[in-house]
Amino acid sequence: MSLDSGKALLSFKLGPVQPFIESARTLRDLWAGSYLLSWLTAHAMKPVIEKCGVDAFITPHVTDENPLLRAVRRNGPTHDPAATLSCLPHTFAAEVPAAEAKALGEASIKACAAEWKAIADAVKAELQKVINDAYPGWNRDWDAQIASFFEFRCVTLPFSKETADALERLKVPEDTSQETDEDKLWSREWNLLGALMDVSRSVRHVPPYVPVGDNNRYPVKCSLLGSFEQMGLAELKASNEFWAKLTKLKPDRSNSPGWDGLDGTRLQSRDKLCAVSLVKRFAWPAYFAKTPRHTGRLGVHVHELKFADTATIAAARWLPSPDELPDADDEDVGFGKADWRTLSRWSGQWLHWATPNQDPDEKPCPKSIWDDIQAQKSIRGRPPAYYALLHLDGDNMGEFFQGEKGKAFGSGKVRFRSVTEQLTRFSLKDVKRIVEDDHSGELIYAGGDDVLAILPTETAVACARDLHAAFRAEKCLRKDATLSGGIAVVHYKEDLRFALHEAREAEKAAKKIGRQHGNKDAKNALAIAVCRRSGEHASVVMGWGQTDLLTQLVTDFRAGASDRWAYKLRTELPTLETLPLGAGKSETLRLVGRSEAAPDGFKERIEKLFDHYRDEMQSADRNWPPADVLKGFVTLCQSASFLARGRD
């Protein structure tokens, strides 16, 4: 690459990300937040693809094997259910003609904003059909909220003598890991592009949004996204009547023949939402899916995307296996004879009801399904009530892109493209199979080194372990790559926003495993946070080397091994923490040796887990004090017991 190559780097970023994703009441909301970001970013990429081709992209890797990108590029339905996978990050970078860089950046922003408006308009039109003219002005703030929510940022940097001079003036360091002068220059330009985007983002996005109001009265805030007012009317009584029309309740909370939702997607009585939250809730049936009213942008049948509720995910391994059951679409068949996904009505909350009509806000559980639930309880006991939310994120990925790790991927632009290609393959080929096929979970997002999934508690650690192994496999980023993750174990009734927060905090704790006592840059760990509904929370951090042993311990507890020894050990911690670590090990083995219903080899596995955890946490990179190691080990064992049963 010469200094006057006629090329430029273009970087695009869509935000805000976390507030948009985390304002979720249901798994459908959570999926919609991630999916809309991927879908909108794909539309921002489209002008660059059409003008410069797929080879222009540095990150992410653009391929027709990506079903979501294929659907966007086709301009029409692909009828491919795989296109519902959220698998693109909210940012991209490409190498484009310098003379057209500014125009392409503007076109990307325009395309992204136009698609967001089209989706929002489709949802508004469907809601208007339900509301009719009964509540004029219900959507007075709709367009303003939609137009002001997202921030679209795009920066460009030409390869020119002026840029090279700027690099020298700014004293941007030369990347000595690059092999050629051309690669060194390219790497410096890339770093400067990142700095430009950071400068752009340092100017805070202040949405140009002012609610219209009604005689100086304004609706209360959205129950999910508190930065915007809910739709409807400002006066409280009228607002309650408006939302009652969109749910199944009258303002006095008695049953009413209200709206039953849009093709299976509906509002709960506590949902009083702004335009952005309503778009997230109804984008699938109103815009993407095939329904009796329209073909939909994807052409995938509206019931093809059927998310479990959190109670169903928690009990996924308790429910009968789909492989053993015939398909059926009649709720009278009962779940004992058909996979719950094929039933016309299903709620995981029925698993925990005392009577088939326990919740006045919901329709009663059909008799056949209720009878099957009671029969299953008589065989397997109470179903698990806790699920696991797993968040994984690659460690120090900049070292891969800059060449400090993974030398086999080449240097310069070739390296960036090679690494992003491997990350894309991991997202498209490995993650969904591991999460859904192997471990009975549901994948929310897979974008390169970033994964979000929901799982039964008993499979969560094994799933994280397998994803970590696939990320470091020879066909992916190999052994130089590391990954850290957090698992939040949460009751199915808990607010999903709380679960997301706890999973992200656990992931952050994993990345900080060596910061307090050891090497602050040494990450490569997994953290588990068990959040009991009683308010008692416990968390533990470990290395990936202990996940096999922990998974086996979960299996032992499920097979009936007693965990009383672990609780007894916990009561002895104040004394044991003052003694050498060997004393803690001896007491552990003494208590385990006296435990009931221990399977063969149980004591030996506990000893091995203790030794592995001690060696990991006292390594030079971790360097934990003995007292912290013992406390962590006890919490690890108690967490394994809780993961095994999934209930209090």
C-alpha positions in Angstrom: 0.0 0.0 0.0 1.4 3.4 -1.0 0.7 6.6 0.9 -1.4 7.8 -2.0 -3.2 4.6 -2.7 -6.6 6.3 -3.3 -8.1 4.2 -0.5 -9.6 5.1 2.9 -10.7 3.3 6.0 -14.3 3.7 7.0 -15.6 2.8 10.5 -19.3 2.6 11.5 -20.8 2.1 15.0 -24.4 1.9 16.1 -25.5 2.6 19.7 -26.5 2.6 22.4 -26.1 -1.1 22.8 -26.6 -2.2 26.4 -29.6 0.0 27.3 -31.3 -1.2 24.1 -30.6 -4.9 24.8 -31.2 -4.9 28.5 -34.6 -3.2 28.5 -36.2 -6.6 28.3 -39.1 -8.3 30.1 -39.1 -11.5 28.1 -36.7 -13.6 26.1 -38.4 -12.3 23.0 -37.5 -8.8 24.0 -33.9 -9.9 24.7 -33.6 -11.6 21.4 -35.2 -8.6 19.6 -32.7 -6.1 21.0 -29.7 -8.1 19.9 -31.3 -9.0 16.5 -32.4 -5.5 15.6 -28.8 -4.2 16.3 -27.5 -6.9 14.0 -30.1 -6.3 11.3 -29.7 -2.5 11.3 -25.9 -2.9 11.1 -26.3 -5.2 8.2 -28.3 -2.5 6.4 -25.6 0.1 7.2 -23.2 -2.3 5.5 -25.3 -2.7 2.4 -24.2 0.5 0.6 -20.6 -0.5 1.0 -21.3 -4.1 -0.2 -23.1 -2.8 -3.3 -20.4 -0.3 -4.1 -17.2 -2.1 -3.1 -18.1 -5.7 -2.7 -17.7 -8.0 0.3 -13.9 -8.0 0.1 -13.8 -4.4 1.2 -14.7 -5.4 4.8 -12.0 -5.7 7.4 -14.3 -6.6 10.2 -16.6 -8.4 10.5 -16.0 -11.1 7.9 -18.7 -10.8 5.2 -19.9 -14.0 3.6 -23.0 -15.3 1.9 -22.8 -18.1 4.5 -24.2 -15.6 7.0 -28.0 -16.1 6.7 -28.8 -12.7 8.2 -26.6 -10.9 5.7 -28.0 -13.0 2.9 -31.5 -11.9 3.8 -30.5 -8.2 3.9 -28.7 -8.4 0.6 -31.5 -10.2 -1.2 -34.1 -7.4 -0.7 -36.8 -10.0 -0.3 -37.8 -13.0 1.9 -35.3 -15.9 2.0 -37.7 -18.1 4.1 -34.7 -19.3 6.0 -35.2 -19.7 9.8 -31.4 -19.5 10.3 -31.7 -15.8 9.4 -33.2 -15.2 12.8 -29.8 -15.7 14.5 -28.3 -12.5 15.8 -24.8 -12.9 14.6 -23.4 -9.5 13.6 -21.7 -6.9 15.9 -23.0 -3.3 16.0 -19.9 -2.0 14.3 -18.0 -2.6 11.1 -14.9 -1.3 9.3 -14.1 -1.4 5.6 -11.5 -0.2 3.0 -13.2 2.0 0.4 -12.2 4.4 -2.3 -11.1 7.6 -0.7 -13.0 9.8 -3.1 -16.3 8.1 -2.1 -15.6 7.4 1.6 -17.6 10.4 2.9 -20.6 9.6 0.7 -20.5 5.9 1.6 -20.5 6.8 5.3 -23.5 9.1 4.8 -25.3 6.4 2.8 -24.6 3.8 5.6 -26.1 6.1 8.2 -29.1 6.9 6.0 -29.8 3.2 5.2 -29.6 2.2 8.9 -31.9 5.0 10.0 -34.4 4.3 7.2 -34.6 0.6 8.1 -35.2 1.4 11.7 -38.0 3.8 10.8 -39.5 1.2 8.4 -39.7 -1.4 11.2 -41.1 1.1 13.7 -43.7 2.3 11.1 -44.8 -1.4 10.6 -45.3 -1.9 14.4 -47.2 1.4 14.7 -49.5 0.5 11.9 -50.4 -2.8 13.5 -51.1 -1.2 16.8 -53.2 1.5 15.2 -55.5 -1.2 13.8 -56.2 -2.4 17.4 -56.6 1.1 18.9 -58.5 2.6 15.9 -59.8 6.1 16.7 -60.6 5.4 20.4 -57.5 7.2 21.7 -56.5 10.0 19.4 -53.0 11.2 20.1 -51.9 7.9 21.7 -48.7 8.0 19.5 -48.0 11.7 19.5 -44.4 11.1 20.7 -43.8 8.0 18.6 -41.9 9.4 15.7 -39.7 11.7 18.0 -38.8 8.7 20.2 -37.9 6.5 17.2 -35.9 9.3 15.5 -33.9 10.2 18.5 -33.0 6.9 20.2 -30.1 5.6 18.1 -26.8 7.3 17.5 -25.2 6.5 14.2 -21.4 7.3 14.1 -19.2 7.0 11.1 -15.6 8.2 10.6 -13.3 7.9 7.6 -9.5 8.1 7.3 -7.7 8.3 3.9 -4.4 6.7 3.2 -2.5 9.8 2.2 0.7 11.7 2.9 -1.2 14.1 5.2 -2.3 11.1 7.3 1.2 9.8 7.4 2.4 13.2 8.5 -0.3 13.3 11.2 0.9 9.9 12.5 4.4 11.3 13.0 3.2 14.6 14.6 0.9 12.6 17.0 3.8 10.2 17.7 1.6 7.2 17.1 4.0 4.3 17.8 5.1 2.0 15.0 3.8 -1.5 15.3 7.1 -3.6 15.4 5.1 -6.8 15.3 4.3 -6.2 11.6 6.6 -7.7 9.0 6.7 -5.1 6.2 6.7 -1.3 6.0 3.3 -1.5 4.3 1.8 -3.6 7.2 3.3 -1.2 9.7 1.7 1.8 8.0 -1.6 0.0 7.7 -1.5 -0.9 11.4 -0.8 2.7 12.4 -3.6 3.9 10.2 -5.9 1.4 11.9 -5.0 2.6 15.3 -5.6 6.2 14.3 -9.0 5.2 12.9 -9.9 3.7 16.3 -8.8 7.0 17.9 -11.0 9.0 15.5 -14.0 6.9 16.5 -13.2 7.3 20.2 -13.0 11.1 19.7 -16.4 11.0 17.9 -17.9 9.0 20.7 -16.5 11.4 23.3 -19.1 13.9 22.2 -22.1 12.7 24.0 -25.2 11.8 22.1 -28.0 14.1 23.4 -31.2 13.0 21.7 -33.2 15.9 20.2 -36.3 14.6 22.0 -38.9 16.8 23.7 -42.2 15.1 24.5 -45.3 16.9 23.1 -47.4 16.7 26.2 -51.1 17.3 26.7 -51.8 20.7 28.4 -48.5 20.5 30.2 -49.3 16.9 31.3 -47.1 14.0 30.2 -47.5 10.2 30.4 -45.4 8.4 33.0 -42.1 6.8 31.9 -41.9 3.5 30.0 -41.8 0.5 32.4 -38.8 -0.9 30.6 -36.9 2.0 29.1 -37.1 4.9 31.6 -35.7 7.5 29.3 -38.9 7.8 27.3 -42.6 8.3 28.1 -45.0 5.5 27.5 -47.4 5.7 24.7 -51.0 6.6 25.4 -52.6 9.5 27.2 -51.2 11.7 29.9 -54.2 11.6 32.3 -53.7 8.6 34.6 -57.2 7.1 34.3 -57.3 7.5 30.6 -53.8 5.9 30.4 -54.9 2.9 32.4 -57.9 2.5 30.1 -55.6 2.7 27.1 -53.2 0.0 28.3 -56.1 -2.2 29.5 -57.3 -2.2 25.9 -53.9 -3.6 24.8 -53.9 -6.3 27.5 -56.4 -8.7 28.9 -57.3 -6.5 32.0 -59.7 -3.7 32.8 -58.3 -0.8 34.8 -59.7 -2.5 38.0 -57.6 -5.6 37.0 -60.6 -7.8 36.4 -60.7 -9.9 33.3 -61.8 -8.3 30.0 -62.1 -9.3 26.4 -59.0 -7.2 25.6 -56.5 -7.6 22.9 -55.0 -11.1 22.7 -51.8 -9.8 21.1 -50.3 -10.1 17.6 -49.8 -13.6 16.4 -48.9 -14.9 19.8 -46.9 -11.9 20.9 -48.7 -9.8 23.5 -48.5 -7.4 26.4 -48.7 -8.2 30.1 -50.6 -6.1 32.5 -47.4 -4.5 33.8 -46.2 -3.5 30.3 -46.7 0.2 29.7 -44.2 0.9 27.0 -42.6 3.6 24.9 -42.3 3.4 21.1 -38.8 1.9 21.2 -40.0 -0.9 23.6 -43.1 -1.6 21.6 -41.0 -1.9 18.5 -38.8 -4.5 20.2 -41.8 -6.4 21.4 -43.7 -6.5 18.1 -41.1 -6.2 15.4 -41.1 -10.0 14.8 -44.8 -10.4 13.9 -45.3 -6.9 12.5 -42.3 -6.7 10.2 -40.1 -9.8 9.9 -42.4 -12.8 10.1 -44.8 -14.4 7.6 -48.4 -14.0 9.0 -51.9 -14.3 7.5 -51.6 -10.5 6.8 -48.2 -10.3 5.0 -45.3 -12.3 3.8 -42.8 -10.5 6.1 -39.3 -9.3 5.5 -37.8 -12.8 6.2 -40.7 -14.9 5.1 -40.3 -17.2 8.1 -43.6 -18.3 9.6 -44.5 -16.3 12.7 -44.6 -19.4 14.9 -41.2 -20.7 13.6 -39.5 -18.4 16.2 -41.0 -19.6 19.4 -39.0 -18.6 22.5 -39.3 -20.4 25.7 -40.1 -18.5 28.9 -37.5 -18.5 31.7 -39.5 -21.1 33.6 -39.4 -23.5 30.7 -35.7 -23.0 30.2 -35.1 -23.7 33.9 -37.0 -27.0 33.5 -35.7 -27.9 30.0 -34.0 -31.1 31.3 -36.9 -31.9 33.6 -39.5 -31.9 30.8 -39.8 -34.9 28.5 -37.2 -34.9 25.7 -38.5 -33.8 22.3 -36.7 -36.8 20.7 -39.0 -39.1 22.5 -42.2 -37.3 21.6 -44.4 -37.0 18.5 -45.3 -33.6 17.0 -48.7 -32.2 17.8 -50.4 -28.8 17.6 -53.3 -29.5 19.8 -53.1 -28.3 23.4 -55.5 -31.2 24.4 -52.7 -33.7 23.6 -50.7 -32.6 26.6 -47.0 -32.1 26.9 -46.5 -35.7 28.0 -47.2 -36.7 24.4 -45.8 -33.8 22.4 -42.9 -31.3 22.6 -44.1 -28.1 24.3 -43.0 -26.1 21.3 -45.6 -27.7 19.1 -48.5 -26.9 21.4 -50.8 -24.0 20.5 -50.6 -22.9 24.2 -47.8 -23.3 26.7 -46.5 -21.5 29.7 -43.6 -22.7 31.9 -45.3 -21.0 34.9 -47.8 -23.8 34.8 -45.1 -26.1 36.2 -45.1 -24.2 39.4 -48.8 -23.5 39.9 -50.8 -25.0 42.7 -54.0 -25.1 40.7 -54.6 -25.0 37.0 -56.2 -21.5 37.2 -53.9 -20.0 39.8 -53.1 -16.7 37.9 -56.2 -14.5 37.2 -54.2 -12.6 34.6 -53.7 -15.8 32.5 -55.9 -18.4 30.9 -56.2 -21.6 32.9 -53.8 -24.4 32.1 -55.5 -27.0 29.8 -56.6 -30.1 31.8 -54.5 -32.6 29.7 -51.3 -30.5 30.2 -52.1 -30.1 33.9 -52.5 -33.8 34.3 -49.2 -34.4 32.5 -47.4 -31.9 34.7 -48.7 -33.6 37.9 -47.7 -37.0 36.6 -44.2 -35.7 35.8 -43.9 -34.3 39.3 -44.8 -37.7 40.8 -41.9 -39.2 38.9 -39.2 -36.5 38.9 -40.2 -34.3 41.8 -40.6 -30.5 41.7 -39.2 -28.9 38.5 -36.1 -26.6 38.7 -37.1 -23.0 39.2 -33.7 -21.3 38.4 -32.0 -20.8 35.1 -28.6 -19.7 34.0 -27.7 -16.7 31.9 -24.3 -17.1 30.3 -22.2 -14.3 28.9 -18.8 -14.9 27.3 -16.3 -12.4 25.9 -12.9 -12.8 24.3 -9.8 -11.6 26.3 -7.4 -9.0 25.0 -8.6 -9.4 21.4 -6.5 -6.4 20.4 -3.4 -8.5 20.9 -4.7 -10.9 18.1 -5.4 -8.1 15.7 -2.1 -6.3 16.4 0.0 -9.5 16.1 1.1 -10.0 19.7 -0.7 -13.3 19.7 -1.5 -15.8 16.9 1.5 -15.2 14.6 0.1 -17.8 12.2 -2.6 -15.4 11.1 -0.1 -13.2 9.2 0.3 -9.5 9.6 -1.4 -6.2 8.6 -4.7 -6.3 6.8 -4.4 -10.0 6.1 -4.3 -10.7 9.8 -7.4 -8.7 10.6 -9.3 -10.4 7.9 -8.1 -13.9 9.0 -9.0 -13.3 12.6 -12.4 -12.0 11.8 -13.1 -14.9 9.4 -12.3 -17.3 12.2 -14.6 -15.4 14.7 -17.4 -15.4 12.1 -17.0 -19.2 11.6 -17.1 -19.7 15.3 -20.4 -17.7 15.6 -22.1 -19.4 12.7 -20.9 -23.0 12.9 -20.2 -23.7 16.6 -22.1 -21.6 19.0 -25.7 -22.4 18.2 -25.0 -26.1 18.0 -23.2 -26.2 21.4 -25.8 -24.0 23.2 -29.0 -25.5 21.7 -28.3 -29.0 20.5 -25.8 -30.1 23.1 -26.9 -28.3 26.2 -30.7 -27.6 25.9 -30.3 -23.8 25.9 -31.4 -20.9 23.7 -28.9 -18.7 22.0 -29.6 -14.9 22.2 -26.5 -13.5 20.5 -23.3 -14.8 18.9 -21.1 -12.1 17.4 -17.5 -13.2 17.1 -16.0 -13.4 20.6 -19.2 -12.2 22.3 -21.9 -14.8 23.3 -25.1 -14.5 25.3 -27.2 -17.6 26.0 -29.8 -18.9 28.5 -29.5 -22.5 29.8 -30.8 -24.9 32.4 -28.5 -24.7 35.5 -27.3 -28.2 35.2 -25.7 -27.7 31.8 -24.5 -24.1 32.1 -20.9 -24.9 33.1 -20.5 -27.7 30.6 -21.8 -25.4 27.9 -19.4 -22.6 28.8 -16.5 -25.2 28.9 -17.4 -26.4 25.4 -17.6 -22.9 23.9 -14.3 -22.1 25.5 -12.8 -25.2 23.9 -14.3 -24.4 20.5 -13.0 -20.8 20.7 -9.4 -22.1 21.2 -9.7 -25.0 18.8 -7.2 -25.4 15.9 -10.0 -24.5 13.4 -10.6 -21.2 15.3 -8.2 -19.0 17.1 -6.1 -21.8 18.6 -4.4 -22.0 22.0 -3.2 -18.4 22.1 -6.8 -17.3 22.4 -8.5 -16.9 25.8 -12.1 -16.3 26.8 -13.7 -15.2 30.1 -17.3 -15.7 31.1 -19.9 -15.1 33.7 -22.9 -17.3 34.7 -25.8 -15.8 36.6 -28.1 -18.3 38.2 -31.5 -16.6 38.7 -35.1 -17.5 39.7 -37.5 -17.6 36.8 -39.6 -14.9 38.4 -36.7 -12.5 38.7 -36.6 -9.4 36.5 -34.6 -10.3 33.3 -32.8 -7.0 33.6 -31.4 -8.1 36.9 -30.2 -11.4 35.4 -28.5 -9.6 32.6 -26.7 -7.2 35.1 -25.6 -10.1 37.2 -24.3 -12.1 34.2 -22.3 -9.1 33.0 -20.9 -8.4 36.5 -19.9 -12.1 36.8 -18.1 -11.8 33.4 -16.3 -8.7 34.7 -15.3 -10.5 37.9 -13.8 -13.3 35.8 -11.7 -10.9 33.8 -10.4 -9.4 37.1 -9.4 -12.7 38.6 -5.7 -11.8 38.8 -6.0 -8.0 39.3 -6.0 -7.9 43.1 -3.1 -10.2 43.9 -1.5 -11.5 40.7 -1.2 -10.5 37.0 -3.9 -7.9 36.2 -3.7 -8.9 32.5 -4.2 -12.6 33.2 -7.9 -13.3 32.5 -9.1 -16.6 31.0 -11.6 -17.5 33.8 -15.2 -18.3 34.6 -17.3 -16.7 37.3 -20.6 -18.1 38.7 -23.1 -15.9 40.6 -25.9 -17.8 42.4 -28.7 -15.3 43.1 -31.2 -16.9 45.4 -34.7 -15.4 45.5 -34.4 -15.2 49.3 -31.7 -12.5 48.8 -28.7 -14.7 49.6 -26.2 -14.3 46.8 -22.9 -16.1 46.4 -20.2 -15.8 43.7 -17.0 -17.7 42.9 -14.3 -17.4 40.2 -12.3 -20.2 38.8 -10.0 -21.2 35.9 -11.2 -23.2 32.9 -9.1 -26.1 34.1 -11.6 -26.8 36.8 -14.8 -26.9 34.6 -14.5 -30.6 33.8 -14.3 -31.5 37.5 -17.1 -29.1 38.4 -19.3 -30.6 35.7 -18.7 -34.0 37.1 -19.5 -32.7 40.6 -22.8 -31.4 39.3 -23.5 -34.9 37.9 -22.7 -36.5 41.2 -25.1 -34.2 43.1 -27.8 -35.0 40.5 -27.2 -38.6 41.1 -28.0 -38.1 44.8 -24.7 -37.3 46.5 -25.2 -35.3 49.7 -24.0 -31.7 50.0 -24.3 -31.4 53.8 -20.6 -31.7 54.1 -20.2 -28.5 52.1 -22.5 -26.6 54.3 -20.8 -27.9 57.4 -17.5 -26.9 55.9 -18.9 -23.4 55.4 -19.7 -23.0 59.1 -16.1 -24.0 59.9 -14.6 -21.4 57.6 -13.9 -18.7 60.3 -11.6 -21.2 62.0 -10.1 -22.9 58.9 -9.2 -19.6 57.3 -6.7 -19.0 60.1 -5.0 -22.3 59.5 -2.7 -23.5 56.7 -4.6 -24.5 53.5 -3.7 -28.2 54.1 -5.9 -28.2 57.2 -8.8 -27.0 55.1 -8.2 -29.9 52.6 -8.0 -32.5 55.4 -11.2 -31.3 57.0 -12.9 -31.3 53.6 -11.9 -34.9 52.9 -12.9 -35.9 56.5 -16.4 -34.5 56.0 -16.8 -35.9 52.5 -15.7 -39.4 53.8 -18.6 -39.3 56.2 -21.2 -38.0 53.7 -24.2 -40.1 52.7 -25.0 -41.6 49.3 -21.6 -40.7 47.9 -21.1 -42.4 44.4 -17.9 -44.3 43.7 -14.9 -42.1 43.4 -16.7 -39.1 44.9 -14.1 -38.4 47.6 -11.2 -38.7 45.1 -12.9 -36.3 42.7 -13.4 -33.7 45.5 -9.8 -34.0 46.4 -8.8 -33.6 42.8 -11.0 -30.5 42.4 -9.5 -29.0 45.6 -5.9 -29.6 44.3 -6.7 -28.1 40.9 -8.5 -25.1 42.3 -5.7 -24.5 44.8 -3.0 -24.7 42.1 -4.9 -22.4 39.8 -5.7 -19.8 42.3 -2.2 -19.8 43.8 -0.4 -19.7 40.5 1.7 -16.6 39.7 -1.0 -15.1 37.6 -3.7 -15.4 40.3 -1.7 -15.5 43.6 -4.7 -15.7 45.9 -4.2 -15.9 49.7 -4.9 -19.3 51.2 -8.1 -18.1 53.0 -9.6 -16.8 49.8 -8.8 -20.1 48.0 -10.5 -22.1 50.7 -13.6 -19.8 50.7 -13.7 -20.0 46.9 -13.5 -23.8 47.0 -16.4 -24.1 49.4 -18.5 -21.7 47.4 -17.6 -23.7 44.3 -18.9 -26.9 45.8 -22.1 -25.3 47.1 -22.7 -23.7 43.7 -22.3 -27.2 42.0 -25.0 -28.5 44.3 -27.3 -25.6 43.5 -26.7 -26.0 39.8 -27.6 -29.7 40.0 -31.0 -29.2 41.6 -31.9 -25.7 40.2 -34.2 -24.9 43.0 -34.2 -23.8 46.7 
